[in-house]
Amino acid sequence: MPDYVIVVATVAVTIALFSAIQGGHPERWASVIIVGGIVLDLIIQATIGHRSFEHFDISRLSIDLVQFTALLIIALRANRNYPLGLAAAQLLAIVGNLAALFHRDGWNEAYWAMTQMPLFLQLALLAGGTLAHRLRLAKIGEYNCWSPKEGPQRQFG
């Protein structure tokens, strides 16, 4: 396993542990989703071999789609703003996969950048969101981590 993979995995797990320990439920779920995607990708590489960025890979797109769906659900339900950034960064990875699918020649650097770089943005957002959560707890105390469910609809007329 290349050194950069070990460094990225270590940083991701460190931030995820920080968020899981210090964060609320949205941070914990986001940590599981982000690290789960990394672990699943590493398992796929261990079982079928190293995958290059010279050709489109359906397993990368599948992982990104599942992660995007889960992060979007968190973004829509969490009583926080930063999960929208997590979902948006994941959407960038999906666009990178689609670009590689439709334009096959000469895009390996762009394919790598579009599918791998959003992880760093997600880790920064998750760490910043967890810090903001801790500061909010210190300032106002316990608060609802999730947006309240809508009550019964009132009809006029």
C-alpha positions as CSV (number, residue, x, y, z in Angstrom):
1,M,0.0,0.0,0.0
2,P,1.5,3.4,-1.0
3,D,2.5,5.8,1.8
4,Y,0.1,8.5,0.7
5,V,-2.8,6.1,1.1
6,I,-1.7,5.3,4.7
7,V,-1.4,9.1,5.4
8,V,-4.8,9.9,4.0
9,A,-6.4,7.0,5.8
10,T,-4.7,8.0,9.1
11,V,-5.9,11.6,8.8
12,A,-9.4,10.5,7.9
13,V,-9.7,8.1,10.8
14,T,-8.3,10.7,13.2
15,I,-10.8,13.3,12.1
16,A,-13.6,10.8,12.1
17,L,-12.7,9.6,15.6
18,F,-12.6,13.3,16.8
19,S,-16.0,13.9,15.2
20,A,-17.5,10.6,16.5
21,I,-16.3,11.4,20.1
22,Q,-16.9,15.1,20.2
23,G,-19.7,15.5,17.8
24,G,-23.4,14.9,17.9
25,H,-25.4,12.3,15.9
26,P,-24.9,14.1,12.5
27,E,-21.2,14.2,13.0
28,R,-21.1,10.5,14.0
29,W,-23.1,9.4,11.0
30,A,-21.0,11.6,8.6
31,S,-17.9,10.0,10.1
32,V,-19.2,6.5,9.5
33,I,-20.2,7.3,5.9
34,I,-16.8,8.9,5.0
35,V,-14.6,6.3,6.6
36,G,-16.9,3.5,5.4
37,G,-16.4,4.7,1.9
38,I,-12.6,4.7,2.4
39,V,-12.6,1.2,4.0
40,L,-14.9,-0.2,1.2
41,D,-12.6,1.2,-1.5
42,L,-9.6,-0.4,0.2
43,I,-11.4,-3.7,0.6
44,I,-12.2,-3.6,-3.1
45,Q,-8.6,-2.9,-4.0
46,A,-7.4,-5.7,-1.7
47,T,-9.7,-8.2,-3.3
48,I,-9.6,-7.3,-7.0
49,G,-6.3,-5.5,-7.1
50,H,-5.2,-1.9,-7.6
51,R,-7.4,0.1,-9.9
52,S,-5.9,2.9,-11.9
53,F,-7.5,6.2,-12.9
54,E,-6.9,5.6,-16.6
55,H,-10.3,4.0,-17.1
56,F,-13.8,4.5,-15.6
57,D,-14.5,2.3,-12.6
58,I,-18.1,1.4,-11.7
59,S,-17.2,0.5,-8.1
60,R,-15.9,4.1,-7.5
61,L,-19.1,5.5,-8.9
62,S,-21.3,3.1,-6.8
63,I,-19.5,4.0,-3.6
64,D,-19.8,7.7,-4.4
65,L,-23.5,7.4,-5.2
66,V,-24.3,5.6,-1.9
67,Q,-22.2,8.1,0.1
68,F,-23.9,11.0,-1.6
69,T,-27.4,9.7,-0.9
70,A,-26.5,9.1,2.8
71,L,-24.8,12.5,3.2
72,L,-27.8,14.2,1.5
73,I,-30.2,12.6,3.9
74,I,-28.0,13.9,6.8
75,A,-27.8,17.3,5.2
76,L,-31.6,17.6,4.9
77,R,-32.3,16.4,8.4
78,A,-29.4,17.8,10.5
79,N,-29.8,21.0,12.5
80,R,-26.5,22.2,10.9
81,N,-25.4,23.8,7.7
82,Y,-22.0,22.1,7.0
83,P,-23.5,18.7,5.9
84,L,-24.7,20.5,2.8
85,G,-21.0,21.0,1.9
86,L,-20.3,17.3,2.6
87,A,-23.0,16.3,0.1
88,A,-21.9,18.9,-2.4
89,A,-18.3,17.6,-2.3
90,Q,-19.6,14.1,-2.8
91,L,-21.5,15.3,-5.8
92,L,-18.2,16.6,-7.3
93,A,-16.9,13.1,-7.0
94,I,-19.9,11.8,-8.9
95,V,-19.4,14.4,-11.6
96,G,-15.8,13.3,-11.9
97,N,-16.9,9.7,-12.4
98,L,-19.4,10.7,-15.0
99,A,-16.8,12.7,-16.9
100,A,-14.5,9.7,-17.0
101,L,-17.4,7.5,-18.2
102,F,-18.3,9.8,-21.1
103,H,-14.8,11.0,-22.1
104,R,-12.4,8.1,-21.8
105,D,-9.1,9.5,-23.2
106,G,-6.5,11.6,-21.4
107,W,-8.5,12.4,-18.3
108,N,-6.7,10.2,-15.7
109,E,-5.3,13.2,-13.8
110,A,-8.7,15.0,-13.8
111,Y,-10.5,11.7,-12.9
112,W,-8.2,11.3,-9.9
113,A,-8.6,14.9,-8.8
114,M,-12.4,15.0,-9.3
115,T,-12.9,11.8,-7.4
116,Q,-10.3,11.9,-4.7
117,M,-9.9,15.6,-3.8
118,P,-13.4,16.1,-2.4
119,L,-12.5,13.8,0.5
120,F,-10.1,16.5,1.8
121,L,-12.8,19.1,1.6
122,Q,-15.2,16.8,3.4
123,L,-12.7,16.1,6.2
124,A,-12.1,19.8,6.7
125,L,-15.8,20.5,6.8
126,L,-16.4,17.6,9.2
127,A,-13.6,18.8,11.5
128,G,-14.9,22.4,11.3
129,G,-18.5,21.4,11.8
130,T,-17.5,19.3,14.9
131,L,-15.6,22.3,16.3
132,A,-18.6,24.5,15.7
133,H,-20.8,22.0,17.4
134,R,-18.5,22.0,20.5
135,L,-18.5,25.8,20.6
136,R,-22.3,25.9,20.3
137,L,-22.6,23.4,23.1
138,A,-20.3,25.6,25.3
139,K,-22.3,28.7,24.5
140,I,-25.9,27.6,24.6
141,G,-25.8,24.0,26.1
142,E,-27.6,21.0,24.7
143,Y,-29.7,21.5,21.6
144,N,-31.5,19.4,19.1
145,C,-29.1,17.8,16.6
146,W,-31.8,17.1,14.1
147,S,-34.4,19.4,12.5
148,P,-37.8,19.0,14.1
149,K,-40.3,16.9,12.2
150,E,-43.1,18.8,10.6
151,G,-46.4,18.8,12.5
152,P,-49.8,18.2,11.0
153,Q,-50.6,20.4,8.0
154,R,-53.2,23.0,8.6
155,Q,-55.7,23.7,5.9
156,F,-57.3,27.1,5.5
157,G,-60.7,27.6,4.1
